């Protein structure tokens, strides 16, 4: 546990927690999404290196999806579904909740702050209802296949002044039959803290296919789409693109929750922001010693890159406990509601020039790099900030191998050269080494994907100009190695599951965070 004074996270997690945020009844529509057949099969308790068995501290609620043999649910529940007017909101600001119910009826809204809370994972902060719910219309897609819901707000409230910054989950429950769904939002603040934790909600939305197959990857054809002519909107519910028992929550419970749970368990003084705050500057990086990207952080704006570069130059440390980072650049705009920054499209590829020089036009990544981007060449090479850029093949799994055993990253782990943490790398990573003064490769190894063949992930660390550091774990699955909180189903990729909690992952994370905090001591 860290020793900062007046740490609101420690005080918050001493309050009574609850498991009532977990789902009890989930009903889904038949599969219609072209993504459904590509969602990975999840086998709880199984890894590449051991036999099946129960995970410690595992809570597996009913309602998780089926298998890949055609009976998997789409993840949509028209009986009750909703979304929020903002991805990120401050105390005393208005949040509107939009809900559709088919058939019409009444619902309850229960709001929980996610954290550790005596291993229960959440604390209930609000319960309202019954609230009247009506059938709200599905939008008609336009030429960009943009799906924006012109719904009327079902409930609105001012964020209470005493709500601590965090990721908040709203549970929507039909009064008549108990059918449930969820909404998710971030409460941010402006106080000084040790660490700023970012949610990757631009990526959540890029993969959101609601109501069926309307993500940035689906142009209506059978193959994934990588062009620029599609748009997505935050003005709609989240449809799961990955197996999760908590629909409506983007990818938070797939890639991010275990790390936030662990950070709060350990007593780090953390505050939270969304991708949009990193873009706008409302994350206010200079108030913290470090900034953390967690999970699957694929979609960025150029402004995010420059804001994080400025933070490093100012002495803020960056921890990329994530993979596939800053792959595509997006352009934000307002939608039909006129709320700013609620719609976006792909507009560029980070590191495009680097890729053009490395790959011929007939190579898959060369073809993507040669897209007719609306603003080609404006997105800089992501590896120059992160330590390693995106490389093909970019998907698959691997053990996380110790490449530099005497490095401070591995202090106290007992790891020697070649020792490995099973299944920690997946399902995407960073693999194109950057040329940065002082950069060190702490882990690298061969990845495996039956569909595309072997690749190479590269984890790095390099010094900033003021004693700060930039660490790149090079995996979307780092969180799985930290904790197994309630409701969490470890992600898998093509039958290859992610890591179990491992003391070495925990110690490496502590080492990195300690280095960050020491730079501001």
TALINGI-V13057 format. One line per field, one symbol per residue. phi: phi as a letter, one per 20 degrees, with the letter a starting at -180 (. if undefined). Layout:
phi: ???
//
This chain:
phi: .edffleffffffeffebeffffdccccfffcfffgfefffddgndcfdbegafeflecdffnffedeeodfffnecffababdfbfbbdgmeecdddcdccfgacbddddceeaellmenacfdbbcpfdfccfdfffefefelfddeeeefebbbefgfeffgredddedcfffcngcbccbbdddbcffbfcdddeefffgfgefegecbcefdcenefdgdcededcccfeafedfecfbedfndmdgeecdggffgfgfgfnfedccbdgfffffnfflgfecfbcddcnddedceffggffffffffeoeedceebblflededdebfdffmffldcbcfcacfmgfgfffecffeegfffffegeffcfneefffffeeobeebefdcpcafeefdbfefggegnemedgnfcdfmeerebbdcdfeecfnfceebbaeecbgecnfcbecdcbbeefcneccdcfmafdggfeeacfgmedgfcclmdeefegbgffffgfffffffffffdf
//
